[in-house]
Amino acid sequence: MKKTMLTYKTLDRFENEYITENYTEKELERVEFAAYVANMNRCSHPEWTEADIFTDFLRVLTIEKITATPKTVEEEQEENTMKENIIDQIKKEVEARTERSAWSKGVTAYALELVEGLEEAIDGGYFDPADLEAPKLVERALLNGASDWTQYSWGGCSLIYDGDIAARLCCPSELKKTRNGERRPNAREEWLDVQARALFQACSRVKKSIRAALAA
């Protein structure tokens, strides 16, 4: 379902509490329209809570002749368990490598952070676990709106301080040489560029870990 800043809370709750997998494309459009109408109706009722908006959303669904079937407790638990299991397996795959260098350990740290971001996207309804089999969709989700890992790094989506980046990716001798990140890492790059390279590798590691988790 397409969500906006106006409708995402309503639609997130609907996906969490009701069965939505069997709707046609046109029916989904009417569901999205119902969420829009209910949230706009709040303008006439400023005292409304989120619960009132959701109740009005269900009313509009009835008018639109859309059947809303609540999930059973068992279905909700099964769905949540499946999500948790696949994320846990991906994290295990990321951590399975034997890390020797500071750089590799740093890439693992970034990879785990990316997996956590992916988990939040799944929990928020912004990423469908079924799309884990599509590497391009996975990378798009990991980038979180950035066009590439350079923009991701320079845009403040990861570590922002030179010292923190250096501490994560450098061995003791490199830290001494760069005065804990006070000096540039090399003549061609800033620390945020170095981080972008590490994030690129972390993304590749996450995608490989997803493939391994799905094949298990």
N, C-alpha and C positions, 0 to 999 in steps of 0.2 A: 504494500500500500504506500502511496505517496503521502508524506507527512510534511507539515509546515510548522513554523513556530506557534501558529494558532491552534493546530489540531493534534500535534504529536502526543500530548498527554492522554487525550481521549482515545486515540487510535492505539496507543501502547497498551492501555488498560483493556481495550476490546480484544486485542490479540492475545493478551495474557489470560483473559477470563472466558473467551468464546472461541468456538471452532471457526477458523477463517480460511482453511486450506481449500475448500470446495467451491468458493465463489468464482463466477466467471469474471472476465475483465470488466464488462459493463456493470456487473453487480458491485465490484470493488469500487468503481467510480461513484456509484450511488452511496456506498458506505462512506467514502471520502467526503462526498457532498453533505451527507447527514452530519458528519463531525464538524464541517464548516458551519452549517446552519445552526447547530446547537451552540457552538462557541460564539457566533454572532448574536444569537438570542440573549446572551449574557449582557449585551449592551443595554437591553431593556430591563434587565434584572441584576443590577450591580451587587445585590446581596447574595447572589448565587455562589455556592461552593463548587469545587470540582465534581462532587457527587451529584449536584443538581444538573450540571452540564451533561454528565454522563446519562442521567435519567432522561434528559431531553433528547440526547442523541439516540437512545433506544426508541423514544417516541417517534422521532423522525424516520428511523429505520422501518418502523411499522407502516408509516404513511407511504414510504418508498417500496413497500411490500418485499422487504428483505428479512428473511428468517434469521434470527440470532439464536444460535444453539450454545448454551453454556457448556464449558468443559466440565467433566467430572473431576473430582479430587485426584483420582488415580491417573487420569490423563495428564493433568498439570504436573503431578509428581514425576511421571514417566518422562515428560518432555524436559523438565528441569534436570532430571538425572542424566539424560542423554547429553544435554549441553555441558553439564559439569564434567562428565566422563571424557568427552572429546577434548575439552580444553585441558584437563589434567594430563591426558595422554600426550597432547602436543607439548606441554611444558616438560614432561619427562623426556620426550625425544630431543628437545632443545638442550636439556641438561645432560644428555647421555654421553656427549663427547668428552674425551679426556683433554682438559685444557692445560697447556704448559706455559704459553706466553701470556704476558699481560694484555696484549692486543686481543687474543682469542677469548680470554676471560671477559674483556670489556664488550666484545661483540655479543657474547652470550647474555650479558646483562641487558644490552639493548634489545636483544631478541625476546627476552622474557618480558620486558616492558611493552614491546609491540604486541605480544600475545595477550597481555593484560588489557591493552587497548581494544584488541579484537573481542575479547570477552565482554567488555563493557558495551561494545557496539551490538553484540548478539543479545545481551540482556536488555538493551534499550530498544530492540526491534529495528535497528538500522542495518543489520547484516543478517542474512538468512544462513543458518548453518549448512543448508544444502549447497550453498555457493562455495563451500570450502574446497570443492573439487575443481573450482575454476581459478587457477593461479592469478590471472589478470584481475579478477574481482577481489581476490584476497589482497593483492598488493594495493589496489585502489583503496580498500578499507584501511589497510595499515597506514597509508599516506595521510589519511584523515583530512582530505581536502587539498593537500599540497600537490604540486605538479610533479615533483621529484624529491629525492632525498636531500638535495642541496637546499631547496626551498623549505623543506621540513625542518632541517637543522637551523638555518638562518632565521626561520620564522618563529623560533622559540618553542617548537613542539617537543623538544628534548632538553638536554642540559644547555644552559645558556652562559655559564661562566667558564672561562678558559681553564682555570685551575681545576674545576670539577671534571672537565673533559680529559685533561692531562692525567689526573689521578686515576681515571677509569681505564685509560688506554696505554699508559706508559709504564715501563719497568723503572726501578729505582734510579738507574744510571741516566735514563732519558729525563726523568723528573729533575734530577740534579742539573743536567745540561740545560734544561729550559727554565730552571728556577721555578719549578712547580707550575709551569704554564705562563709565567710572566713574559717569557720570550716566545717568539713565533716558533711553531714546530719545524718549519723549514722555509726556504726562500720562496717557495711557490704557493704556500697555503697558510690560511689562518686556522685556528683550532676548530672553528665551526665547519671548515672544509674537511678537516680530518674526521670530525664526527660524522659528516655526511657519508664518507667512505665506509665508516664502520656500520652505519645504519643500512647502507646498501647491502653489505654482507649479512647483517642481521636479518634483513628481509628475506634474502635467499635461504638463510638457515631456517627461518620460520616456515617458508613454503615447503622445504624438504621435510621438515618435521611433520607438517600437516599430511603430506603424502604418506609418510611412514605410519602415522597414527591411523589414517583411514584404511591403510592396507593391513593393519594388525588385526 
